[in-house]
Amino acid sequence: MTQGELVPRGSRTMVFQKDIDGTQIGPDRYALALALRELAQRLGVTLSRYSVRVPWDRSTLSRYFSGALVPPAEFVEQLIDDGNRETGTELTPDAQDTVRKLHRTALRVTSPHSADLQDLRDKLSEADRESRHLHQEARLLREMVRSAHEHLDEQQARLRQLEQAGAATRLVHRAELDQRTADFDSLRAERDELQEALIRLTAKLAEAERRAREAEERCIGLEQQLDTAEAQAEERDAEAEADVDTVTNTATAEATISPGISVHLGITREAGARLARTLDEQVPLPLTEARLRKVLGRPGIYQLLRGGPSQPKERMYVGKADRSLPQRLDFARLRILGRKYISLDDMYFRYVYEDDLSAVAPENLVIKHLQEERGVSLLWNHNGFSNNDPGRRRDQAQLQPQHFDAAHPIDLDWSLRHDGHQQWLSPRDFATYLKAELPFAFRQKLEPALAEEVSLEVPRGPLSADTAFRLLARNLGESWQVSALKGYVILYKEHTEYPNAIRYYRGENVTDA
């Protein structure tokens, strides 16, 4: 790609000290790096200035712009959006498509699994946009049909008034009869046109609703594909995490201890000890949203610790973040939120940045060192703490007593809101709201048709998870079952028993397992 192909040539304020070496990174990453540099010129600031505005530090940005690393999709989107805001103009759709295609191609070359997941996310995003557009079109047509019905009713009422007035005054006011007849004929013609327009609008509405249902079904299908793909990726990560015996003694490690610490590792036993010491030297930080916002969106490893503010803190878990530490730590925070026998007030974390996790599993080095050299038992490693929703095929799996979900089951008394207004929602919209608000996973498969039924009243005031599930089950009826399992909640049209169930909701019936 030549300079100026994506955006017009102009003043170029971002200077890159690191050249792009196409022979080292390959043609796909080379083309992407050129495109990203072109987009960066729209920002009107230096690389250092831009690095303080975004969740990526200057070193990581430099590697993105040089082609040494393929950035995540969200970086590309933010670069486009930031340029749009700075210039006051939208990047052309063709240019946006070009840079996205370059990114997806480079991602597929460097990480096929990540590219597959990104393809599914792209398809789901497009299907969601189409679904929202079609639902909006259906709402507008529904409003037009309602307005046409009202107008038609008014015309019918006026016709009846004219008919009654004409009959009453036919003999007395013969002179006015012709005028009333002309008005009547005009209104009747207008009424007939309205009826024809109403028929056309009703047909359009039916077609729009059909297309909206199909778009929603595509979204559901893509969501299921993405859930399955992400679960499989999580399983691959878990298998890699468990395979600590593959660590060899063939390389060296080098660590630099400083504020905002970064570590560069080889694959040696000494690296595990040094990295464990580096983590130990970090001050434990409360696992809160406010603290996580201060962590840069870089790869790295982290520890979770448990203990009161003035108590010794026990190491519970060591993990890694391939893309973004704050995202992975927030996932851990949400895993703990809404659970019994554990509180976020007692949870802390330490972390170090490590930008290249492709050739080394630093968390395994630390786990191996802590377990073999220090005799530390990491209770949450290899016990399901880091797992996503395992998917439909694992719902019947029997949990071991030491599994995280068995030790800390979900809290059905969790408060979704402390106060709120009365609302009317369809069952499907209410289920979507619950999925977004609950701290634990809620998997459901409601038909798109339920999105059109406005029949569920959410009362004003506080709302707990248990109250919400009772309300949803009561409105769906006996054929549907909300199953609260130890680690998550599922909703299907079934009557099925699960080995890890806590509570079942079927119509008006609520049964503890």
N, C-alpha and C positions, 0 to 999 in steps of 0.2 A: 504494500500500500504506500503510495507516495504522499509526501507531506502536503497537507491542505485538501486531501481528498474527502475527509469527513466534514471538516468545518472550513470556512473561508480563511485565507491567509491574512494575518494581522499582526498586532503587537504580541510578542511571545515573552511572557513574564516568568514562566516556570522553566528553570534551567536544571537539566539532569546531569549530574556528575558521572553517573554510571552509564556507559555506552551499551547499546544492544548488540550482542554478538550472535548473529543468526546461525553461525556454524556450530555454536555450543548448545543453543536452546531449540533448534529446529524451526522449520518454516511456519508452523501454526502458531507457536508462542511468539515468534518474531512479528508476524502480522498483527497479533493481538496487542503486543507491546507498542507498536507504532500507532495503532488506533487509540489506545489509552493515552498516549502522549499528546496526540492531536486534541482529544477531548479535554485534557488537563489545561491546555492553553486558554480555554474559555473561562477558567476560574479567576484569572486576573491576580493571582497571588503566587508566592513562591512555594516550593515544596514544603519548607519548614512551616510556613504560615498555614498551609492546608492541613498539615499533620496535627495541629492543635485543634482543628475543627471536627475531626472525624475520629472514630474509635480505632484507627490504625496509626502506629507510630511512624516516624520518618523512615526508619530502616525498612520496615515492611512495605511502605509505599514505594520506596526506591526499588525494591525487589519486584513489585508488581509492574512498575513502569519499565524495568529492564528486561522483563521476561523470565527472570529467575524463578518466580512463583506465579502460578495462575491464581488470580484473586477469586474470592467467592462472588456469586452472582449479585449479592446485595451491594458489593463495592461498585460494580459496573453501573447499577441503577442509581446509586447515590452520586457517582461521578457525573452522570447525565443530568440528574435533578439539580445538583449544585451549579453546574454550568448554565442550566436554564435560568436559575434564579439570578446568577451574576450578570448574565447578558440580557435578561429580560425577553429572551426569545426561545421558543421551543426548538430543540434539535429536530431536524426533519425525520419523519417516520422511516424513510429509507435508510438514513444514517443510523438511527437507533437499531433497526433490524440488522444492519451490517455488523455493528460492533457486538450485538448479542450473538449473532451466528459465529463470529470469530471467537468469542469467549467459549461458546459451547463446543466448538471444534477443538480448541486448545485443551479444554477440560477433559474431553473424551480421550485425547492422546495421553494426558498425564494421569488421569484417574477414571477409568471406565465406570466403576461403581458409582462414583460421585456424579458422573455425567448422566447415568441412567436415572438417578434420583432427581437431578435437576431437570431432565426431560419431563419426568412425571409432574414436577412442580410447575413447569411451564405450561403443560397441557391443562393442569387443574386451574391455573391462574386464568388461562384463556377461556376455559369452560365456565369458570365462575363469572368472568366479565360478561360472557354471552348470556348466562342465566340471569344475572342482575338486569341486563338490558331488556331481556324478554319479559321478565316479571314487571319491570317498569312500564313497558309497552302495554302489557295486559292490564295494569292498574289504570293507565290513561284511558284505554278503550272501555274498561269497566265504568269509569267516571263518565265517559261520553254516552254510553248506553243508559246510565242512570239519568243523565241530563235529558237525553232524548225521550225517555219514558215520562219524565216530569213535564216536558214541553207537550208531548202527545196528550197527557192527561188534561193539561190546561186547554188544549184545543178541543178535546172531547167535551169538556165542561162548557166551553163557550158555544159549541154546536148545540148542546142540549138546551142552553139558555135561549138561543135564537129560535130553536124549534118551539119551545114553550111560549116565547113572546109572540112568535108568528101565529100560533094557533089561537092565542087569547085575543089578538087584535085584528084578526083576519077580516071580520065584518065591520069593525069600527073604523079602522085606519087602512082602508083599501089602497089609498095612495102610497102608503109606505111599504106595501107588500113587495113591490118589485125591488126596492132597494134592499130590503131584508133578504130577499131571495138571492140577490147578487152577492151580498155578504156571506150568506150561507154557502153558496157554491164556491166562493173564494176560500173560505175556511176549510171546506171539505177537501178541496184540491190540495191545500197546504197540509192538511191532516194526512192525506194519502201519500204525499211526498215524504212526510216525517215517518210514516210507517215503512216506506221502502228504504229510507235511510237507516231506520232502526234494524231492519232485517239485514242490511249490509254490515252495519256495525256489529251486530250479534254474531254474524258469520266470521268477521275479522277477529272478534274477541275469542271465539271458539278456537280459531286457528292459532292465535297468539298464545292462548293457554296451553294448547297441545304442544307447541314448540317450546314453551317455558318448561313444561313437564319433562320433555325429552332432554332439554339442556340440564335440568336438575338431575335427571337420571345419569347423564354423562358425568356430572360432578360427583355423584355418589360413587359411580364406578371408578373414577380416577382417584377419589379419596381412599377407596379400599385398596387399589393398586399401590398407592403411595404408602399407606399404612403397612402393607405387607412388605414392600421394598425396604422401608425404614426399619421394620422389625428384623428383616434378614440382615441388614447392615449392622444393626445393633448386636445380633448374634455373632456376626463375624468379628466385631470389636471385642465381644466378650470372650470368644475363643482365643483371639490374639492375646488378650489380657491374661488368660489362664495359662498360656503356653510359656511359662517363665523359663523352662528348661532349654529353650533355644538360644538363650543369651550366651555368647562366647567371649573368650578372653583374647581378642585379636586387635583391639584398637585402644586409643587413649582418650582421656576426657579432659576438658578444660572448662573451668567455671569462673565467671567474673561476678563478684558480690558487690552490688551497688544499689542505690534506690531504683525502684522499677526494674528488679533484677532480671537478667537474661542469662541463660545457661546454654552452652554448646557442648554436646556429648558425643563420645564414641560408644563402643559396646564393650566395656570392661567391668569386672566386679568392683574395681576401685571407683568407677563412675557412679555406681549405685550408692556407695558409702558417701562419696563427696556430695552427691545430689541430696541425699537424706540429711546431711549436715547443713546444706544450704537451706533446705526447707525449715529445719529446726531453728535456724537463725532468724527466720522471719517472725514478726509479731503476729499472733493469732488475731484475726479480724472477725467481728460478728457477721454471721451469714444473713445479711439484710439487703434489701433492694438498694438502699442508699449507698452501702459499701460497694456493691457490685457495679454500680454506675461509674465508679472511679477506676475500675479495672479495664485495661485496654482490650479491644477485641482482637487479641492475638492468640496463637496456639500456645500451649504450655501444659504443665502438670499442676496438680493441686492435692492438698490433704484436707479432709474433714475431721474436725475434732469435736468432742462432746464434753461439756463440763460447765458448771456455773461460773459467773464472772470472777469469783474469788477462789474457785476450786481448781485443782489440777485437771488438765484436759487430756482425755484419752483419745489416741488416734483411732478413728473408726474406718477411714477409707482413703485410698490413694487412687487417683484417676487422672486421665489426660483429656485435653480438648484439642482435637485436630484442627479446629478452625477458630473458635472464639472461647476464651476462658469465661467471660461473664455469662455467655449463653449456657455453657455447660454447668457452671455453678448455680445459675438460676434454675436449671433443670433439677439439680440436687436439692435446692431450696424448696421447690414445689413438691418433690418426692416426700419431704418431711412435713410440709404444711398439710394440715387436715388429717394427721395421723394420731392414733392413740399412744399413750405412754411415752411421748417424746415431745419436746417443745423447741421451736426455733430459737428461743431465748438462750438455750444451752448449746447452740451450735456455732462453731467458728471455722475459719478456713485459713490456709496458707497457700501461696502459689508462687511459681516462677515461670517466666516466659521461655519458650523454646520453639523457634520458628520452623525447624526442619524435623518433623517427627516421622518422616517416610522411611528412614533406614534404621531407626532405633525405637525401642519401646521404653522410654525413661521411667514410666510408672512401674513397669515390671522390675527394673533395676532397683528401685526404692523398695518395692514390696519384698523382693528376694532378700535384700540387705536387712530390712527390719525384722523379717521373720527368722532368717537363718543366723544373723549375727547378733541381733538384740533380743530375740525371743518375743517380739511384739506381735500380738494377735490382732489383725485388722478385721473386726467383726463383720464389716459390711462388704468386704471384697469377696467376690464369688458367692454371694448369697442373694443375688437378685436385686440389689439396691439400684444399680445403674440401668436396669432393664426398662424399655418402653412398654407400652401395652403389647402383650405377647401375641395378640391376634386370636381369631376364633378357634384355631386348631389347638390352642393351649388352655382354653377355658376349663377343660375337664382335668387338667394336670393336678396331681396331689402335691401340695407344698410341704416341704420339710419344716420341722419346728424352728430351725435356725434361719429360715428364709425371712428376709426383711418384711415382707407383707404379712407373714404369720406373727412375727414379733411385734409389728406396729401396724395393725389393720387400720383401714380408713375410718374416720370419725364421721358417722352419719348425723351427728348433732352440729356439724360444722355450719357456721352462720354465713349464708350467701350474702345477706345484707341485714343491717340492723334496723333499717326503716326504708319505706318505699311506698310509691303510689299504687293504687289499684290499676291493673292492666288487663286487657283482653288479648290473648295470643292464640294462635293455632297450636295444637300439640307439637307439631314439628318445629315451629319457631321457638317454643318454650324449651324443647329438648336442645336446640342449638344454643340457646342462652345458657342453659345449664352446663353444656360442654365447655363453653368459654369461661365460665365463672368458677367452676369447681376446681379445687387444687389437685384432685386426682382424676384419672382418665374416666371418661364416660363414653362408651361406644354404643351407638344406636343405629337402627336401620328402619326408620319410618318412611312409608311411601310418600312420594312427592304430593299425592292428592291431599294428604293431611295438612299440607301447607295452606290450602285454600279454606279449611274449615276453622272459622273463628268461633271457638266454642269453649275455650278454657279461660276461666277467670282467675287471675293471680291476685289474691287479696292484698290490701295495703298492710304496712307494718313489717316486722321482721320476718325473715324466711330462712329456714334451715334446710340442709340437704334432705333430711328425712321428710319434712313437710312438702318439699318440692316433688320428691318421688311419689309420695302418696297422692298429691294433686294430679300428677301426670298419669299415674296408673288408673285413678278413678275416672279420668276423662277418656282414656283409651279403651277401657273395658276389660272383661275377663280374658279375652283372647291374647292380650299382651302381657308380658312379664318383665318387670324391672328386677334384675338380680344384682344385689349388692354383694360382691365378692370381697375377699380380704384386701385386695390391692386395687380394685377398680370396680366400676359398675357397668352393666350391659343391659340393653333393652332390645328384645326380639319378640316376635309373635310366636310364642311357644309356652309349654309347661314342662320345664326341664329342671332336674335337680343337679346342683354342682357341689363337688366335694369341699370347695373353699368358700361356700356361701355364708354370709352373715344374716341376710334378711331378704325376703322375697316380697314384692308388691304386685298383686294381681287384682285389678278392679278395686273393690272396696276392701279386699282382704290383705292384711299385712302379717307375714309369718316370719318369726325368727328361726334361723336354721339351727 
